[in-house]
């Protein structure tokens, strides 16, 4: 599958034309071409590489998945790798989708799988159509801005989730479900950090590129994306620390509850030990005061009741029971 667009003099001139026609537009003044490839084969990329003069290392990175977010600059083009993210609001599981982009002076070629939402990028381009006159800079900005927006949205969702976990630490009894949610949230934050942190270098390179991508007019827009990247990074780092604090608090709460249980068990054991000692003492095969008489039974029973009640009141006053 391939999608195409042609911008001429800052306006959308053609769309979904055959990919073979791209070469005809590359040499036109004021023309910018976009080619989108979904799960292309290595042979498809090789044909595009020959037409656009792409470096073999960039093509190799596009073929092999799970690249680190980065931007590589070559003589005739640059190669960009980024990841959009999404989170399942029911399972709270974070997923990421890779997108690669070859950027030349007059063309942008995007490569991705079905899990990347390119339709959202296209809608972003249409909403910012007044920037189309800036050529490839306009297309790259729309792509990177969409990716960074997904980072911000996921960070917002995880922030809400962390706040709910904080409340449940003190309201719910400790159990495997709460621990599983804390560990799952921490894993999602680790994944988000691996995606967000390298984007600082990527967008910073776009801001400071020479010559400037899209001209000086696009610099404020890339700078705005860079600010959003920094915000997402700071948000992710603070949430990771917050989750670690929640986990420590959870362990402390469990420890306090265990100490309280141990105090209760020990207190009841002490109360039970007194009558056990008294009855054991009277159970000796020796003559003791009151042995074989009714008043001896009543005296021993009274001692058991009085000492038991005294210990209970003492432990209750100390909040051990």
N, C-alpha and C positions, 0 to 999 in steps of 0.2 A: 504494500500500500504506500502511496506517495501523495502528498498534498503540495500544491505550489501556489505562489502568489507573486505578482509583479507590481511593484510600486514605481511609478514614473512621475518625476517632478513633484514628489510629495503626496501623490494620490494613488489609490488602488486602481490599477489599470486592467488587471486580469487575474483570474483565480482558477485553480484546478485545471490548468492547461497541462499537456503532456510534458513530462520531465525532460524529454529529448529536446525541447525547444529552449531550454534554459541558456544554452550556449549562445543562441542568437541575441539574447537580451544583455549578456554580460558586457558587451562592448558599446552599448548605447549610453549616451550621456544622460545622467540623471535617473538611471534605472537601477533598481535594487530588487533582487530576486530572493525568494525564500523557498527552500525545498525541505519537506519534512518526510523522513523515512521511518516507518514503523517496523521494527524487527527485521532490518535488511540482512541479506546474506553478505558474505565476504566479497563475493563477486560484484554485487550491487555497489558496495562501497568502493571497490577498486575502479569501477567505471566512473563514479563520481570523482574520485581522486585524480584520475587522468584528465578529466574535463576541467577541473578547478586547480590542478597543480598542488594537491594536498600532500603533506609530508607523510612518509610511510609509517613513522612512529605514531603520529596522530591517528592514522587509520587503524593501526594495531590497537591503540587504546580504546577506540570506539567499538572494535569488535569484541574485546575482552571486557566483561562486566566487572562491577564492584571496584571501579577506580576511585581513588580519593578525590574529593572536590578540589579542583585546581584549574589553572589557566596556563597553557604553554604557548609561548610566542615563537613563531617561525618567520622565515623571511617574507613569505607571501600571505600568511594568514595566522590566526591564532586558534587554539583548540581549548574549549571550555567544557568542564564536567561539573555538574551540580546535581543535587537531589531534592526533590519535593517530598514532603512528609504528610502523613495523615494519621488519624487515630480513630480506632473503633470506639465509639462512645459507650458501647455496652460492655465489651470485653476489655476496654482500655488498653488495647494493643496497638503499638505504633508500627506503621509500615512506611517504607520509603520507596521512591521511584527515581531511577537514574535518567538523566537526559544529557546528551553530548551535543556540542555545537561547533561546527567549523565556521569561522568568520573570516571572510575575505573583504576586499574593498567594496565589492558590489553584490555579494551574496552571503546568505546565512543558510547552512545546512544543519538541521536538527535530526538527531538519531535517538530513538527511545523505544521502549516496549509499550504494550497496550496499557500498562498500569499508570503511565504518566498522562495527566489530563492536559493535552495540548489544546483542546477546545477552550479551556479557561485562558490560556495564553493568547489565543486568537481574539477572544472577547476583550482582553486587556488592550491589545493593539488597536482594536476598533474604537475603544473608548478614549484612546490617546492619539487619534488619527492626525491631530494637528502637528505631531512630532515626526510624522512619516518623512518629511523633507530632509531629516537627518540621516536617512539611509540605514545602513547596518547598525549604527548606534541605537536607533529607535527600536529595531527588532531585538537586539541584545538586551536593552534596558527592559523591555516588556517581559522577556523570558526570565531574567534574573529577578525582577521585581515580583513576579508571580511565585517563584521559588522561595524567596525570602518571606513573602506573605504567609505561605504555608507554615514556615518555621514559627512565625509569630502566633498564628492561630493555634498551633499545637502547644506552644508554650503557655498560652492562655488557658487551654483546656487542662493541662497538667497542673497549672497553678490552682485552679478550682478543685481538682482532684486531691491535691496535697492538703488544701485547707479542710476538706471533708475528712481526710485521714487523721488530721490533727485533732479534730473534734471527737472522732471515734476512739482515739487512744484512751480517753478518760471516761467515755460513756459506754463502751462495749467491753465485755469480758474478754480477756486475752484468748485468742484461738488461732487456728491455722488460716482461717479466711482473711483476717486482718493482716497477718504476717505475709500471706501470699500477695495481697494487694500492695503492701509496702514494697516488697521485693520487685513486683511487676512494674510499679511506678519508677523505681530506681533504675531498672533495666531500660525503660523507655527514655529516661533522661540521659542515660549513658549513650544510647543510640542517637538521640537528638543532638547531643554535644558533639559527637563525631561528625555529624552532618553540618552543624552550624559553625563550629569553630573555624574550619578552613575557609569558609565563605568570606571571612574578614580579609584574608589575603587576596582572594579572587576579586572581590568588589574594589578593594583598594588598588589593585592593578588596573582595573578598568578606569578608575578615577584619575590615576596618574599616568595613564598610557601616553606614549609619544609616537606618532601624533595622536591627539585625543580622539577617541572613538565617537564619531558623530559630530565632532567639532566642539568648541568651547560652550555652545549653547546647551549641550547635553550634560555638562559637568555637574550642574546643580541637581539634576535628576539622579545621576549616579551617586552623588553625595548623599541624597536623601535615602537611597537604598542602603548605603553604607551605614548611616545612622540607625536604620532598622536592624541591620545585622548586629551592630554593637549592642543594641537593646535586647535582641534575642539571646546573644551570648551571655550578657549579664543576668538576664532572667533565668537562663538555664543553669548557670553556675549557682545562683542563689537558691534555686529549687533543689539542686543536688545537695547543697549543705543543709537545707531545711529537712529533706527526707532523711539524711543521716541523723539529724537531731531528733526527728520523730522516732527513728529506730532506737536510738539511745534512750529516749524517754519511755518508749514501750518496754524496753528491758528493765529500766528502773522501776516502772510500775509493777511489772511482773515480780521483780525482786522484793518490793515492798509487800505485795500481796502474799508472797511465799513466807516472808518473815511473820506476817500477821497470822497466817495459818499455823505456823510452827509455834507461835506463842499460845494460840488457843489449844493446840494439841497438848503442849507441855503443861498448860494450866489444868486441863481436865485430867491429865495423867497424875498430876500432884494431888488433885482432889480424890481421885480413885485410890491413890496409894495409901492415904491415911486409914480408911476403913480396912483395907487389905492388911496393913501392918497391925492394926488393933485386933482383928479377928485372927490373924496368924499368931499373935502373941498369946491370946486366950486359947489357942488350939494346942498349946504345949501339953505334954503329958506330965505336968507338974501342978501341984496345988497353987492356985492363984486366988487373990481376994474375990470372994463371991462365987467361987466355983461350986457348981451344983445347987446354987440358990437362985431364987427369982430375982432378988435385987442386983445380983451380979450381971445378969442379962440386961436389965434396964440401965445400969450404969454404963456398960460398954456401948449399948445402943445410943445413949445420950452423948457420950464422948464422940462417937462417929458423926452424929448429926451436927453437933456444935462445931467441931473442927472443920467438917465439910462446908458448912455455911460460912464460917469465918474465912476460909481460904477463897471461897467463891466471891465474897464481898471484897476481899483484898485484891484479887485479880481483876474484878470488874472495875474497881476504883482506879486501877493502873491502866485500864483499857487493854487488858490482855484477853478479855473475853467479850 
